[in-house]
Amino acid sequence: MKTTALALSAGDPAGIGPEIIAKAWATLRKDGPPFMVVGDAQLLASAGGGVKVRPVTGPVEAMRIFAEALPVLDIPLQARVVSGKPSSAYAAQVIRWIETGAGLALSGAVSGLVTAPIAKAPLYDAGFAFPGHTEFLAELTHVGERQPPHGPVMMLAAGDLRATLVTIHTPLAAVPAALSVEAIVNAARVTVEALRTDFGIAAPRLAVAALNPHAGEGGALGGEEAAIIAPAVQALRDLGIDVKGPAPADSLFHAEARATYDAVLCMYHDQALIPVKMLDFWAGVNVTLGLPIVRTSPDHGTGFDIAGRGLARADSLIAAIRLAAEIAERRAAAL
């Protein structure tokens, strides 16, 4: 089954989003995957280094003109943008771009959503009530109304490493209290199902990281492994899942270890993101699992320090677009 264009929400307009979107289009314009930007056409035209931009009415038109111009579903900004200077003055448009892209994906008008980076602080100043993209998209797609297992589960992918998270944007001091057998089992089941359906792995192998040094050292360095993580691993085995752990995180990410699993479930944010970014800093991809839509994003932020200077690399955004298209094709073929 042939999929349609992807939607790409433009992210923070004062960051590197406009630049990397233009560079991604220049790379992908001939062979695809095709995408339609949801954002401000004038901003993309002025910040895109001379890239030809054309407003479109929807993904069908975007597919038709993608090789000739960057297609933009134009939702104009209502405030002036200064590169490198984030502002809450355009927060409403940034949020609307995400909402529109998610709605298009939910309706099936586009095959998935790729999100350019946002700055959270300006959105918080404007009343945005979510820690980030991941949680907002979970709300927009109503996943909390489903029976477990369900998302959102954040996956970071780079090279041969796929790492998913039990807690996402949780302060480190709050992570132990946020862990539970149910949360670990849910994240693991969502991960395994995504490995099957989205990544084409028929018999997924999962590793589960410990929380504490040396997996708690028999309780001397922490009790979460014995009280929470190990019972969750046993529950997963009882469900027929090929899983090992809890394993000390410091020995889970070298090449020989990576060859023994298809994904590793981590307990907190940096436990997953540090090894992913060490493995491939420029081309890592953030994938949100457990949603009814395909969603990916580059594994980096808004780059305000280099915005508007022509220095930003589009590698991660290009990888995110390609991975979103691959997942969409697998889902479409399974229908």
Secondary structure, DSSP 8 states (H G I E B T S, - for coil): -----EEEE---TTTTHHHHHHHHHHHHTTT---EEEEE-HHHHHHHTTT--EEE-SSHHHHHHHTTTSEEEEE---SS--BTTB--GGGHHHHHHHHHHHHHHHHHTSSS-EEE----HHHHHHTT--SSSHHHHHHHHTTGGGS-SS---EEEEEETTEEEEESSSS--GGGHHHH--HHHHHHHHHHHHHHHHHTT--SS-EEEEE-SSGGGGGGGTT-SHIIIIIHHHHHHHHHTT-EEEEEE-GGGSSSHHHHTT-SEEEESSHHHHHHHHHHH-TTT-EEEEESSSS-EEEESS---TTTTTTT----HHHHHHHHHHHHHHHHHHHH-
